[in-house]
Amino acid sequence: MISSGRILLLLAAAISSASAFVAPVPKPSVLTTTTNTQQLPIAANNNEANIRRGTVLFMGWGPDPIWSPATVTSNEKACQSGSCVSITLSVNPETAAEYAIPGQYVQMRLDGDTKPLFLAIASGPDKENASFEFLIKKTEGNEWITSAASGTTVEMSQVLGGGFPMDENLEGFKYDFPTQNVLLFAAGSGIAPIKAAMESGQLNVAGSGGGGGRTARLYYGVQNPDELCFVESFGQWEQMGYQIVPVLSQPPADWEGRTGYVQAALEEDGVPIPRNSGALMCGMKGMAEAVKDILVKAGVFEGRVLTNF
Ligand SMILES: *[C@@H]1O[C@H](CO)[C@@H](O)[C@H](O)[C@H]1NC(C)=O
């Protein structure tokens, strides 16, 4: 049922792009497809609810999980309000070795009775370190992990997804203009894979390792300052060459920084060297679509606007 959802999405995409060039595809074929995939509305609703809650950043598709044990080694508040926790787990060395590209994720569950969570890895790939960090927003039903004490053993899948396709789109010769500037967009717990990308060195930003000399800016949207996660890492990220722009949608009266939504902040700032810019983003669908639209209109190659799913 999971893959049927994906097939429908792919079909829908194929149909809508086809109709842009050829005669409109008659509606019945779409309806037939929907009828054939009774589970889709349920899956779609779950995804929407999960995305709204900010916990699950991925659609429910992909290969079947192969479970192996992982042990919680730390569980700390990730933001002032405590609504999100940063959890580190020691993982199977083979699982650690599979993690190569920021933006990849795993499924996690307590046991066969728990509904798995889809979680982006928040730490950068490090094959020598069989330990993954995750950012998890507390929600009803996920206390088994958000309240887990060190020593708790859970089940983790293999590493899933292709991550942000940076190598192909930012490094290669696919476009005539080299990437000299990287823009990052995160909303809520979407900061997790963005953190992994920044800390990986794979973006080749001046100062972040990897030997590159790119400029980079992160737009990070949350409601209020107490929801900003990894604040204690902001200084380190800045030293790595990332300009950090927190954007608050419900700012307190004394907030002097940016307000509103990240897409509005981007629109205000503009894109300085669009043909030489690439972008990574993770967060709510509305944010991702609006940001992509602004970037592409400004002249960023559409293929250089990267998501991790
Ligand atoms: C290993 O990875 C974890 C999770 O990101 C991190 O907390 C820890 O500092 C790392 N250890 C080393 C030796 O790099």
The ligand as an SDF file (V2000), in Angstrom:
LIG
                    3D

 14 14  0  0  0  0  0  0  0  0999 V2000
   29.9760   10.7330   17.3230 C   0  0  0  0  0  0  0  0  0  0  0  0
   28.7100   11.1650   16.8950 O   0  0  0  0  0  0  0  0  0  0  0  0
   27.8690   11.6890   17.9290 C   0  0  0  0  0  0  0  0  0  0  0  0
   26.5360   12.0130   17.3100 C   0  0  0  0  0  0  0  0  0  0  0  0
   26.6450   13.0110   16.3780 O   0  0  0  0  0  0  0  0  0  0  0  0
   28.5430   12.8970   18.5620 C   0  0  0  0  0  0  0  0  0  0  0  0
   27.7410   13.3620   19.6280 O   0  0  0  0  0  0  0  0  0  0  0  0
   29.9070   12.5290   19.0830 C   0  0  0  0  0  0  0  0  0  0  0  0
   30.5770   13.6610   19.5460 O   0  0  0  0  0  0  0  0  0  0  0  0
   30.7420   11.8840   17.9590 C   0  0  0  0  0  0  0  0  0  0  0  0
   32.0000   11.3860   18.5150 N   0  0  0  0  0  0  0  0  0  0  0  0
   33.1720   11.6300   17.9120 C   0  0  0  0  0  0  0  0  0  0  0  0
   34.3550   11.0210   18.5710 C   0  0  0  0  0  0  0  0  0  0  0  0
   33.2610   12.2940   16.8850 O   0  0  0  0  0  0  0  0  0  0  0  0
  1  2  1  0
  1 10  1  0
  2  3  1  0
  3  4  1  0
  3  6  1  0
  4  5  1  0
  6  7  1  0
  6  8  1  0
  8  9  1  0
  8 10  1  0
 10 11  1  0
 11 12  1  0
 12 13  1  0
 12 14  2  0
M  END
$$$$
